[in-house]
Amino acid sequence: MSESTTGSKLKWLWLAVLVVVIDLGTKAMATAMLTYGDPVPVMPMFNLTLLHNTGAAFSFLAEAAGWQRWFFVTLALVVSVVLVVWLKRLKHHETWIAIAVALILGGALGNVYDRVVHGYVVDFLHFYWQDWHFPAFNLADTAITIGAAMMILDMFRKPDDGAEGSN
């Protein structure tokens, strides 16, 4: 199919690149300006706290023997290829989902960079309430979360194209 019939959304790759650039830039600033594990209060319930995560979300598998680093790199790269193919196949009118895919792709690649170069993901955004602390995260994680939320909202935003018996 030509781009005119599919309405290729690869043009949204710029958003993924922007997410990677902002994510890596903020991680570099956090690494340069913060002391590991030392919270810097910004406002009530929010600190900047430099932490390193060798696991996945919420430090899942962080205590594993080291194999998880390359497992998560491989997984993220496979998912990234799938996301680019999905982006390419989106129709002209599917801009909302294209933005969601680009945000997830950018976030995944930002964290992959950390895993390959450092062996861990740099986290520094730290929210808490009294003695309860939400796991620290970064802007890549934020982009992934926003993209995933957009995809979930998209399921409720429009009827399923195949729901009316058109096969």
Steps between C-alpha positions, in 0.01 A plus 500: 500500500617849429533765768197682358274199561640405840561856623836388645553635845877456492512879502432468876845350554616855574301478825681178599833670430396803706406273793841329481688832486308655792519178702875454455561871560310502828670177611841653426409812698371291791819292498719811492309703759369246751674276750394137474221418746493849654150652463476866400160640603328693221152535648285313750467137388767531228879460509770463242685183603763340279458122493614219270255227403645174365153346478185589313209713616489541877841325519351166389789249476749758627655238728550244221852383414554741208332307217204739522702785346527333159156344529345848542720646222392224261136528602499879454668477161250238377211712630652806332509325162137393547406859590668642187320245280172583675563871450568443130173308459273751673237668289488871425229569761683314783706794624412448869634143499805611296590749773451229766725257311768768450500583873539134596772450239696804619473392862606145424804618304600749771507223759673257260781752457550506878503121526753459218732785606470492880357158583210667683229758441547844657197603706461829684133602532387400847147550634390408851221542752602497865687166539380353166741545209409443136794337316725758337464536124616714207358680197525188282273321748266799491481491120430124505226549760336786309516302175346193665226713659425652159464150354262398778297818452491431127315174567220701660519794260367326191312184414701197391525508119431127480211495747228548236559170324729628224767234450 
